[in-house]
Amino acid sequence: MTTSWSDRLQNAADLPANMDGHALKKYRREAYHRVFVNRSLAMEKIKCFGFDMDYTLAGEKPVTGWATPVSRCFLC
């Protein structure tokens, strides 16, 4: 079950001890630090996908000898 920001703000028990609802409402990441998701993407219509391991979204430790081939691999 997911909760919205407004639901979290209303439930003070879930807030960190040093942060009230007003402070939490001010805490917003700048657009360039956010991850955006397209929830309306029809996955059943995807015919081709590929791997991109250039560390832009998440830091990953490459396994020796595995990262280079996988980072350039495209499956269709």
PyMOL Python script that loads the backbone (N, CA, C, O; Angstrom):
from pymol import cmd

cmd.read_pdbstr("""\
ATOM      1  N   MET A   1       0.837  -1.179   0.000  1.00  0.00           N
ATOM      2  CA  MET A   1       0.000   0.000   0.000  1.00  0.00           C
ATOM      3  C   MET A   1       0.883   1.243   0.000  1.00  0.00           C
ATOM      4  O   MET A   1       1.752   1.388   0.860  1.00  0.00           O
ATOM      5  N   THR A   2       0.672   2.114  -0.931  1.00  0.00           N
ATOM      6  CA  THR A   2       1.445   3.347  -0.993  1.00  0.00           C
ATOM      7  C   THR A   2       0.650   4.491  -0.392  1.00  0.00           C
ATOM      8  O   THR A   2      -0.581   4.491  -0.410  1.00  0.00           O
ATOM      9  N   THR A   3       1.368   5.459   0.137  1.00  0.00           N
ATOM     10  CA  THR A   3       0.709   6.627   0.716  1.00  0.00           C
ATOM     11  C   THR A   3       1.224   7.880   0.034  1.00  0.00           C
ATOM     12  O   THR A   3       2.373   7.935  -0.403  1.00  0.00           O
ATOM     13  N   SER A   4       0.382   8.869  -0.051  1.00  0.00           N
ATOM     14  CA  SER A   4       0.771  10.126  -0.681  1.00  0.00           C
ATOM     15  C   SER A   4       1.511  10.997   0.326  1.00  0.00           C
ATOM     16  O   SER A   4       1.517  10.723   1.526  1.00  0.00           O
ATOM     17  N   TRP A   5       2.143  12.066  -0.198  1.00  0.00           N
ATOM     18  CA  TRP A   5       2.830  13.013   0.682  1.00  0.00           C
ATOM     19  C   TRP A   5       1.869  13.619   1.686  1.00  0.00           C
ATOM     20  O   TRP A   5       2.218  13.787   2.854  1.00  0.00           O
ATOM     21  N   SER A   6       0.660  13.951   1.246  1.00  0.00           N
ATOM     22  CA  SER A   6      -0.289  14.574   2.169  1.00  0.00           C
ATOM     23  C   SER A   6      -0.706  13.606   3.269  1.00  0.00           C
ATOM     24  O   SER A   6      -0.902  14.021   4.411  1.00  0.00           O
ATOM     25  N   ASP A   7      -0.844  12.322   2.942  1.00  0.00           N
ATOM     26  CA  ASP A   7      -1.175  11.331   3.967  1.00  0.00           C
ATOM     27  C   ASP A   7      -0.050  11.212   4.987  1.00  0.00           C
ATOM     28  O   ASP A   7      -0.304  11.106   6.187  1.00  0.00           O
ATOM     29  N   ARG A   8       1.184  11.230   4.516  1.00  0.00           N
ATOM     30  CA  ARG A   8       2.321  11.140   5.432  1.00  0.00           C
ATOM     31  C   ARG A   8       2.414  12.367   6.325  1.00  0.00           C
ATOM     32  O   ARG A   8       2.770  12.260   7.498  1.00  0.00           O
ATOM     33  N   LEU A   9       2.095  13.526   5.775  1.00  0.00           N
ATOM     34  CA  LEU A   9       2.156  14.750   6.571  1.00  0.00           C
ATOM     35  C   LEU A   9       1.116  14.758   7.678  1.00  0.00           C
ATOM     36  O   LEU A   9       1.347  15.325   8.746  1.00  0.00           O
ATOM     37  N   GLN A  10      -0.014  14.139   7.434  1.00  0.00           N
ATOM     38  CA  GLN A  10      -1.077  14.129   8.430  1.00  0.00           C
ATOM     39  C   GLN A  10      -0.790  13.161   9.563  1.00  0.00           C
ATOM     40  O   GLN A  10      -1.313  13.332  10.664  1.00  0.00           O
ATOM     41  N   ASN A  11       0.028  12.149   9.318  1.00  0.00           N
ATOM     42  CA  ASN A  11       0.332  11.162  10.340  1.00  0.00           C
ATOM     43  C   ASN A  11       1.663  11.521  11.000  1.00  0.00           C
ATOM     44  O   ASN A  11       2.721  11.111  10.523  1.00  0.00           O
ATOM     45  N   ALA A  12       1.617  12.274  12.080  1.00  0.00           N
ATOM     46  CA  ALA A  12       2.829  12.769  12.746  1.00  0.00           C
ATOM     47  C   ALA A  12       3.672  11.648  13.336  1.00  0.00           C
ATOM     48  O   ALA A  12       4.866  11.846  13.562  1.00  0.00           O
ATOM     49  N   ALA A  13       3.100  10.487  13.592  1.00  0.00           N
ATOM     50  CA  ALA A  13       3.860   9.381  14.173  1.00  0.00           C
ATOM     51  C   ALA A  13       4.924   8.871  13.209  1.00  0.00           C
ATOM     52  O   ALA A  13       5.929   8.310  13.645  1.00  0.00           O
ATOM     53  N   ASP A  14       4.722   9.056  11.903  1.00  0.00           N
ATOM     54  CA  ASP A  14       5.682   8.578  10.912  1.00  0.00           C
ATOM     55  C   ASP A  14       6.818   9.561  10.647  1.00  0.00           C
ATOM     56  O   ASP A  14       7.762   9.226   9.932  1.00  0.00           O
ATOM     57  N   LEU A  15       6.745  10.763  11.208  1.00  0.00           N
ATOM     58  CA  LEU A  15       7.757  11.778  10.944  1.00  0.00           C
ATOM     59  C   LEU A  15       9.008  11.527  11.778  1.00  0.00           C
ATOM     60  O   LEU A  15       8.910  11.031  12.900  1.00  0.00           O
ATOM     61  N   PRO A  16      10.189  11.865  11.242  1.00  0.00           N
ATOM     62  CA  PRO A  16      11.398  11.798  12.064  1.00  0.00           C
ATOM     63  C   PRO A  16      11.262  12.719  13.268  1.00  0.00           C
ATOM     64  O   PRO A  16      10.519  13.700  13.224  1.00  0.00           O
ATOM     65  N   ALA A  17      11.969  12.411  14.329  1.00  0.00           N
ATOM     66  CA  ALA A  17      11.834  13.159  15.579  1.00  0.00           C
ATOM     67  C   ALA A  17      12.176  14.636  15.421  1.00  0.00           C
ATOM     68  O   ALA A  17      11.593  15.478  16.104  1.00  0.00           O
ATOM     69  N   ASN A  18      13.111  14.963  14.532  1.00  0.00           N
ATOM     70  CA  ASN A  18      13.544  16.352  14.388  1.00  0.00           C
ATOM     71  C   ASN A  18      12.823  17.086  13.260  1.00  0.00           C
ATOM     72  O   ASN A  18      13.245  18.180  12.885  1.00  0.00           O
ATOM     73  N   MET A  19      11.752  16.520  12.710  1.00  0.00           N
ATOM     74  CA  MET A  19      11.087  17.145  11.571  1.00  0.00           C
ATOM     75  C   MET A  19       9.577  17.171  11.790  1.00  0.00           C
ATOM     76  O   MET A  19       8.945  16.125  11.945  1.00  0.00           O
ATOM     77  N   ASP A  20       9.011  18.358  11.801  1.00  0.00           N
ATOM     78  CA  ASP A  20       7.562  18.459  11.918  1.00  0.00           C
ATOM     79  C   ASP A  20       6.943  18.463  10.518  1.00  0.00           C
ATOM     80  O   ASP A  20       7.662  18.452   9.519  1.00  0.00           O
ATOM     81  N   GLY A  21       5.632  18.479  10.451  1.00  0.00           N
ATOM     82  CA  GLY A  21       4.934  18.440   9.169  1.00  0.00           C
ATOM     83  C   GLY A  21       5.265  19.609   8.273  1.00  0.00           C
ATOM     84  O   GLY A  21       5.371  19.450   7.057  1.00  0.00           O
ATOM     85  N   HIS A  22       5.434  20.793   8.863  1.00  0.00           N
ATOM     86  CA  HIS A  22       5.757  21.987   8.072  1.00  0.00           C
ATOM     87  C   HIS A  22       7.141  21.862   7.437  1.00  0.00           C
ATOM     88  O   HIS A  22       7.322  22.208   6.270  1.00  0.00           O
ATOM     89  N   ALA A  23       8.113  21.371   8.199  1.00  0.00           N
ATOM     90  CA  ALA A  23       9.470  21.201   7.669  1.00  0.00           C
ATOM     91  C   ALA A  23       9.494  20.136   6.583  1.00  0.00           C
ATOM     92  O   ALA A  23      10.186  20.291   5.577  1.00  0.00           O
ATOM     93  N   LEU A  24       8.747  19.060   6.779  1.00  0.00           N
ATOM     94  CA  LEU A  24       8.711  17.998   5.781  1.00  0.00           C
ATOM     95  C   LEU A  24       8.079  18.485   4.489  1.00  0.00           C
ATOM     96  O   LEU A  24       8.505  18.090   3.404  1.00  0.00           O
ATOM     97  N   LYS A  25       7.078  19.331   4.592  1.00  0.00           N
ATOM     98  CA  LYS A  25       6.429  19.865   3.396  1.00  0.00           C
ATOM     99  C   LYS A  25       7.413  20.710   2.586  1.00  0.00           C
ATOM    100  O   LYS A  25       7.337  20.744   1.358  1.00  0.00           O
ATOM    101  N   LYS A  26       8.338  21.394   3.270  1.00  0.00           N
ATOM    102  CA  LYS A  26       9.338  22.205   2.579  1.00  0.00           C
ATOM    103  C   LYS A  26      10.411  21.342   1.920  1.00  0.00           C
ATOM    104  O   LYS A  26      11.046  21.776   0.960  1.00  0.00           O
ATOM    105  N   TYR A  27      10.618  20.133   2.421  1.00  0.00           N
ATOM    106  CA  TYR A  27      11.671  19.265   1.891  1.00  0.00           C
ATOM    107  C   TYR A  27      11.232  18.683   0.557  1.00  0.00           C
ATOM    108  O   TYR A  27      10.492  17.701   0.500  1.00  0.00           O
ATOM    109  N   ARG A  28      11.694  19.294  -0.490  1.00  0.00           N
ATOM    110  CA  ARG A  28      11.405  18.815  -1.840  1.00  0.00           C
ATOM    111  C   ARG A  28      12.717  18.798  -2.606  1.00  0.00           C
ATOM    112  O   ARG A  28      13.505  19.739  -2.506  1.00  0.00           O
ATOM    113  N   ARG A  29      12.956  17.767  -3.351  1.00  0.00           N
ATOM    114  CA  ARG A  29      14.154  17.715  -4.177  1.00  0.00           C
ATOM    115  C   ARG A  29      13.965  18.571  -5.415  1.00  0.00           C
ATOM    116  O   ARG A  29      12.857  18.692  -5.935  1.00  0.00           O
ATOM    117  N   GLU A  30      15.044  19.156  -5.878  1.00  0.00           N
ATOM    118  CA  GLU A  30      15.019  19.895  -7.131  1.00  0.00           C
ATOM    119  C   GLU A  30      14.729  18.909  -8.259  1.00  0.00           C
ATOM    120  O   GLU A  30      15.008  17.716  -8.135  1.00  0.00           O
ATOM    121  N   ALA A  31      14.175  19.405  -9.348  1.00  0.00           N
ATOM    122  CA  ALA A  31      13.772  18.540 -10.461  1.00  0.00           C
ATOM    123  C   ALA A  31      14.926  17.693 -10.983  1.00  0.00           C
ATOM    124  O   ALA A  31      14.716  16.544 -11.372  1.00  0.00           O
ATOM    125  N   TYR A  32      16.128  18.232 -11.000  1.00  0.00           N
ATOM    126  CA  TYR A  32      17.259  17.470 -11.533  1.00  0.00           C
ATOM    127  C   TYR A  32      17.742  16.376 -10.578  1.00  0.00           C
ATOM    128  O   TYR A  32      18.612  15.590 -10.952  1.00  0.00           O
ATOM    129  N   HIS A  33      17.205  16.302  -9.361  1.00  0.00           N
ATOM    130  CA  HIS A  33      17.534  15.239  -8.416  1.00  0.00           C
ATOM    131  C   HIS A  33      16.408  14.216  -8.281  1.00  0.00           C
ATOM    132  O   HIS A  33      16.520  13.283  -7.486  1.00  0.00           O
ATOM    133  N   ARG A  34      15.344  14.371  -9.029  1.00  0.00           N
ATOM    134  CA  ARG A  34      14.197  13.474  -8.917  1.00  0.00           C
ATOM    135  C   ARG A  34      14.261  12.370  -9.967  1.00  0.00           C
ATOM    136  O   ARG A  34      14.913  12.515 -11.001  1.00  0.00           O
ATOM    137  N   VAL A  35      13.581  11.277  -9.686  1.00  0.00           N
ATOM    138  CA  VAL A  35      13.421  10.191 -10.650  1.00  0.00           C
ATOM    139  C   VAL A  35      11.968  10.213 -11.087  1.00  0.00           C
ATOM    140  O   VAL A  35      11.063  10.164 -10.254  1.00  0.00           O
ATOM    141  N   PHE A  36      11.747  10.286 -12.383  1.00  0.00           N
ATOM    142  CA  PHE A  36      10.397  10.352 -12.920  1.00  0.00           C
ATOM    143  C   PHE A  36      10.024   9.010 -13.537  1.00  0.00           C
ATOM    144  O   PHE A  36      10.842   8.370 -14.198  1.00  0.00           O
ATOM    145  N   VAL A  37       8.799   8.597 -13.317  1.00  0.00           N
ATOM    146  CA  VAL A  37       8.327   7.297 -13.780  1.00  0.00           C
ATOM    147  C   VAL A  37       7.135   7.491 -14.697  1.00  0.00           C
ATOM    148  O   VAL A  37       6.248   8.299 -14.421  1.00  0.00           O
ATOM    149  N   ASN A  38       7.120   6.746 -15.786  1.00  0.00           N
ATOM    150  CA  ASN A  38       5.986   6.758 -16.701  1.00  0.00           C
ATOM    151  C   ASN A  38       5.120   5.548 -16.369  1.00  0.00           C
ATOM    152  O   ASN A  38       5.418   4.437 -16.808  1.00  0.00           O
ATOM    153  N   ARG A  39       4.070   5.744 -15.615  1.00  0.00           N
ATOM    154  CA  ARG A  39       3.226   4.631 -15.176  1.00  0.00           C
ATOM    155  C   ARG A  39       2.270   4.141 -16.247  1.00  0.00           C
ATOM    156  O   ARG A  39       1.690   3.064 -16.110  1.00  0.00           O
ATOM    157  N   SER A  40       2.096   4.908 -17.305  1.00  0.00           N
ATOM    158  CA  SER A  40       1.145   4.499 -18.337  1.00  0.00           C
ATOM    159  C   SER A  40       1.822   3.722 -19.464  1.00  0.00           C
ATOM    160  O   SER A  40       1.207   3.501 -20.507  1.00  0.00           O
ATOM    161  N   LEU A  41       3.059   3.310 -19.280  1.00  0.00           N
ATOM    162  CA  LEU A  41       3.780   2.563 -20.299  1.00  0.00           C
ATOM    163  C   LEU A  41       3.193   1.165 -20.423  1.00  0.00           C
ATOM    164  O   LEU A  41       3.110   0.433 -19.437  1.00  0.00           O
ATOM    165  N   ALA A  42       2.786   0.795 -21.627  1.00  0.00           N
ATOM    166  CA  ALA A  42       2.208  -0.531 -21.873  1.00  0.00           C
ATOM    167  C   ALA A  42       3.349  -1.523 -22.100  1.00  0.00           C
ATOM    168  O   ALA A  42       3.872  -1.629 -23.210  1.00  0.00           O
ATOM    169  N   MET A  43       3.731  -2.246 -21.054  1.00  0.00           N
ATOM    170  CA  MET A  43       4.868  -3.155 -21.136  1.00  0.00           C
ATOM    171  C   MET A  43       4.668  -4.266 -22.162  1.00  0.00           C
ATOM    172  O   MET A  43       5.639  -4.732 -22.758  1.00  0.00           O
ATOM    173  N   GLU A  44       3.436  -4.693 -22.376  1.00  0.00           N
ATOM    174  CA  GLU A  44       3.192  -5.785 -23.327  1.00  0.00           C
ATOM    175  C   GLU A  44       3.469  -5.371 -24.770  1.00  0.00           C
ATOM    176  O   GLU A  44       3.564  -6.230 -25.646  1.00  0.00           O
ATOM    177  N   LYS A  45       3.599  -4.079 -25.029  1.00  0.00           N
ATOM    178  CA  LYS A  45       3.866  -3.607 -26.388  1.00  0.00           C
ATOM    179  C   LYS A  45       5.357  -3.409 -26.668  1.00  0.00           C
ATOM    180  O   LYS A  45       5.731  -3.074 -27.792  1.00  0.00           O
ATOM    181  N   ILE A  46       6.195  -3.609 -25.681  1.00  0.00           N
ATOM    182  CA  ILE A  46       7.636  -3.435 -25.871  1.00  0.00           C
ATOM    183  C   ILE A  46       8.194  -4.644 -26.604  1.00  0.00           C
ATOM    184  O   ILE A  46       7.996  -5.785 -26.185  1.00  0.00           O
ATOM    185  N   LYS A  47       8.894  -4.384 -27.703  1.00  0.00           N
ATOM    186  CA  LYS A  47       9.466  -5.454 -28.514  1.00  0.00           C
ATOM    187  C   LYS A  47      10.976  -5.552 -28.345  1.00  0.00           C
ATOM    188  O   LYS A  47      11.570  -6.581 -28.667  1.00  0.00           O
ATOM    189  N   CYS A  48      11.592  -4.506 -27.851  1.00  0.00           N
ATOM    190  CA  CYS A  48      13.043  -4.481 -27.740  1.00  0.00           C
ATOM    191  C   CYS A  48      13.428  -3.727 -26.466  1.00  0.00           C
ATOM    192  O   CYS A  48      12.811  -2.717 -26.128  1.00  0.00           O
ATOM    193  N   PHE A  49      14.437  -4.215 -25.772  1.00  0.00           N
ATOM    194  CA  PHE A  49      14.928  -3.502 -24.603  1.00  0.00           C
ATOM    195  C   PHE A  49      16.435  -3.678 -24.527  1.00  0.00           C
ATOM    196  O   PHE A  49      16.989  -4.591 -25.138  1.00  0.00           O
ATOM    197  N   GLY A  50      17.089  -2.817 -23.787  1.00  0.00           N
ATOM    198  CA  GLY A  50      18.540  -2.890 -23.664  1.00  0.00           C
ATOM    199  C   GLY A  50      18.987  -2.510 -22.272  1.00  0.00           C
ATOM    200  O   GLY A  50      18.205  -2.016 -21.460  1.00  0.00           O
ATOM    201  N   PHE A  51      20.244  -2.746 -22.013  1.00  0.00           N
ATOM    202  CA  PHE A  51      20.834  -2.425 -20.726  1.00  0.00           C
ATOM    203  C   PHE A  51      21.697  -1.180 -20.865  1.00  0.00           C
ATOM    204  O   PHE A  51      22.413  -1.023 -21.854  1.00  0.00           O
ATOM    205  N   ASP A  52      21.632  -0.311 -19.893  1.00  0.00           N
ATOM    206  CA  ASP A  52      22.478   0.875 -19.867  1.00  0.00           C
ATOM    207  C   ASP A  52      23.049   0.995 -18.464  1.00  0.00           C
ATOM    208  O   ASP A  52      22.353   1.409 -17.537  1.00  0.00           O
ATOM    209  N   MET A  53      24.298   0.639 -18.311  1.00  0.00           N
ATOM    210  CA  MET A  53      24.916   0.643 -16.982  1.00  0.00           C
ATOM    211  C   MET A  53      25.961   1.746 -16.891  1.00  0.00           C
ATOM    212  O   MET A  53      27.129   1.473 -16.614  1.00  0.00           O
ATOM    213  N   ASP A  54      25.553   2.983 -17.122  1.00  0.00           N
ATOM    214  CA  ASP A  54      26.506   4.086 -17.033  1.00  0.00           C
ATOM    215  C   ASP A  54      26.399   4.815 -15.695  1.00  0.00           C
ATOM    216  O   ASP A  54      26.905   5.928 -15.553  1.00  0.00           O
ATOM    217  N   TYR A  55      25.745   4.197 -14.719  1.00  0.00           N
ATOM    218  CA  TYR A  55      25.692   4.703 -13.347  1.00  0.00           C
ATOM    219  C   TYR A  55      24.948   6.022 -13.207  1.00  0.00           C
ATOM    220  O   TYR A  55      25.237   6.783 -12.283  1.00  0.00           O
ATOM    221  N   THR A  56      24.006   6.318 -14.086  1.00  0.00           N
ATOM    222  CA  THR A  56      23.282   7.579 -13.969  1.00  0.00           C
ATOM    223  C   THR A  56      22.157   7.502 -12.950  1.00  0.00           C
ATOM    224  O   THR A  56      21.865   8.499 -12.291  1.00  0.00           O
ATOM    225  N   LEU A  57      21.524   6.355 -12.802  1.00  0.00           N
ATOM    226  CA  LEU A  57      20.406   6.236 -11.868  1.00  0.00           C
ATOM    227  C   LEU A  57      20.815   5.634 -10.535  1.00  0.00           C
ATOM    228  O   LEU A  57      20.326   6.059  -9.489  1.00  0.00           O
ATOM    229  N   ALA A  58      21.699   4.658 -10.558  1.00  0.00           N
ATOM    230  CA  ALA A  58      22.076   3.998  -9.312  1.00  0.00           C
ATOM    231  C   ALA A  58      23.533   3.574  -9.389  1.00  0.00           C
ATOM    232  O   ALA A  58      24.013   3.131 -10.433  1.00  0.00           O
ATOM    233  N   GLY A  59      24.210   3.714  -8.298  1.00  0.00           N
ATOM    234  CA  GLY A  59      25.586   3.256  -8.242  1.00  0.00           C
ATOM    235  C   GLY A  59      25.619   1.748  -8.112  1.00  0.00           C
ATOM    236  O   GLY A  59      25.012   1.192  -7.198  1.00  0.00           O
ATOM    237  N   GLU A  60      26.308   1.091  -8.998  1.00  0.00           N
ATOM    238  CA  GLU A  60      26.400  -0.366  -8.974  1.00  0.00           C
ATOM    239  C   GLU A  60      27.860  -0.755  -9.032  1.00  0.00           C
ATOM    240  O   GLU A  60      28.657  -0.104  -9.708  1.00  0.00           O
ATOM    241  N   LYS A  61      28.212  -1.812  -8.327  1.00  0.00           N
ATOM    242  CA  LYS A  61      29.571  -2.318  -8.413  1.00  0.00           C
ATOM    243  C   LYS A  61      29.611  -3.339  -9.546  1.00  0.00           C
ATOM    244  O   LYS A  61      28.938  -4.367  -9.469  1.00  0.00           O
ATOM    245  N   PRO A  62      30.384  -3.076 -10.592  1.00  0.00           N
ATOM    246  CA  PRO A  62      30.443  -4.040 -11.690  1.00  0.00           C
ATOM    247  C   PRO A  62      31.222  -5.283 -11.280  1.00  0.00           C
ATOM    248  O   PRO A  62      32.216  -5.196 -10.558  1.00  0.00           O
ATOM    249  N   VAL A  63      30.770  -6.419 -11.737  1.00  0.00           N
ATOM    250  CA  VAL A  63      31.484  -7.668 -11.521  1.00  0.00           C
ATOM    251  C   VAL A  63      32.599  -7.715 -12.559  1.00  0.00           C
ATOM    252  O   VAL A  63      32.358  -7.444 -13.736  1.00  0.00           O
ATOM    253  N   THR A  64      33.802  -8.052 -12.143  1.00  0.00           N
ATOM    254  CA  THR A  64      34.947  -8.061 -13.052  1.00  0.00           C
ATOM    255  C   THR A  64      34.665  -8.937 -14.265  1.00  0.00           C
ATOM    256  O   THR A  64      34.278 -10.098 -14.134  1.00  0.00           O
ATOM    257  N   GLY A  65      34.864  -8.363 -15.437  1.00  0.00           N
ATOM    258  CA  GLY A  65      34.667  -9.102 -16.674  1.00  0.00           C
ATOM    259  C   GLY A  65      33.229  -9.165 -17.143  1.00  0.00           C
ATOM    260  O   GLY A  65      32.966  -9.708 -18.216  1.00  0.00           O
ATOM    261  N   TRP A  66      32.296  -8.636 -16.387  1.00  0.00           N
ATOM    262  CA  TRP A  66      30.876  -8.727 -16.734  1.00  0.00           C
ATOM    263  C   TRP A  66      30.299  -7.387 -17.158  1.00  0.00           C
ATOM    264  O   TRP A  66      29.421  -7.339 -18.020  1.00  0.00           O
ATOM    265  N   ALA A  67      30.779  -6.294 -16.565  1.00  0.00           N
ATOM    266  CA  ALA A  67      30.178  -4.977 -16.797  1.00  0.00           C
ATOM    267  C   ALA A  67      30.328  -4.501 -18.235  1.00  0.00           C
ATOM    268  O   ALA A  67      29.378  -3.958 -18.798  1.00  0.00           O
ATOM    269  N   THR A  68      31.491  -4.689 -18.841  1.00  0.00           N
ATOM    270  CA  THR A  68      31.701  -4.180 -20.200  1.00  0.00           C
ATOM    271  C   THR A  68      30.791  -4.849 -21.221  1.00  0.00           C
ATOM    272  O   THR A  68      30.130  -4.138 -21.977  1.00  0.00           O
ATOM    273  N   PRO A  69      30.720  -6.182 -21.286  1.00  0.00           N
ATOM    274  CA  PRO A  69      29.815  -6.777 -22.281  1.00  0.00           C
ATOM    275  C   PRO A  69      28.349  -6.432 -22.026  1.00  0.00           C
ATOM    276  O   PRO A  69      27.600  -6.192 -22.973  1.00  0.00           O
ATOM    277  N   VAL A  70      27.934  -6.406 -20.771  1.00  0.00           N
ATOM    278  CA  VAL A  70      26.532  -6.139 -20.464  1.00  0.00           C
ATOM    279  C   VAL A  70      26.184  -4.685 -20.748  1.00  0.00           C
ATOM    280  O   VAL A  70      25.071  -4.396 -21.187  1.00  0.00           O
ATOM    281  N   SER A  71      27.107  -3.768 -20.507  1.00  0.00           N
ATOM    282  CA  SER A  71      26.805  -2.355 -20.714  1.00  0.00           C
ATOM    283  C   SER A  71      26.583  -2.023 -22.181  1.00  0.00           C
ATOM    284  O   SER A  71      25.968  -1.001 -22.485  1.00  0.00           O
ATOM    285  N   ARG A  72      27.051  -2.834 -23.077  1.00  0.00           N
ATOM    286  CA  ARG A  72      26.866  -2.589 -24.507  1.00  0.00           C
ATOM    287  C   ARG A  72      25.878  -3.570 -25.136  1.00  0.00           C
ATOM    288  O   ARG A  72      25.729  -3.592 -26.358  1.00  0.00           O
ATOM    289  N   CYS A  73      25.217  -4.363 -24.341  1.00  0.00           N
ATOM    290  CA  CYS A  73      24.318  -5.402 -24.843  1.00  0.00           C
ATOM    291  C   CYS A  73      22.925  -4.841 -25.098  1.00  0.00           C
ATOM    292  O   CYS A  73      22.362  -4.161 -24.240  1.00  0.00           O
ATOM    293  N   PHE A  74      22.383  -5.114 -26.239  1.00  0.00           N
ATOM    294  CA  PHE A  74      21.007  -4.756 -26.561  1.00  0.00           C
ATOM    295  C   PHE A  74      20.304  -6.004 -27.061  1.00  0.00           C
ATOM    296  O   PHE A  74      20.772  -6.649 -27.999  1.00  0.00           O
ATOM    297  N   LEU A  75      19.197  -6.344 -26.448  1.00  0.00           N
ATOM    298  CA  LEU A  75      18.454  -7.546 -26.824  1.00  0.00           C
ATOM    299  C   LEU A  75      17.220  -7.169 -27.615  1.00  0.00           C
ATOM    300  O   LEU A  75      16.470  -6.280 -27.211  1.00  0.00           O
ATOM    301  N   CYS A  76      17.004  -7.822 -28.718  1.00  0.00           N
ATOM    302  CA  CYS A  76      15.807  -7.576 -29.519  1.00  0.00           C
ATOM    303  C   CYS A  76      15.151  -8.889 -29.879  1.00  0.00           C
ATOM    304  O   CYS A  76      14.122  -8.900 -30.555  1.00  0.00           O
TER     305      CYS A  76
END
""", "prot")
cmd.dss("prot")
cmd.show_as("cartoon", "prot")
cmd.util.cbc("prot")
cmd.orient("prot")
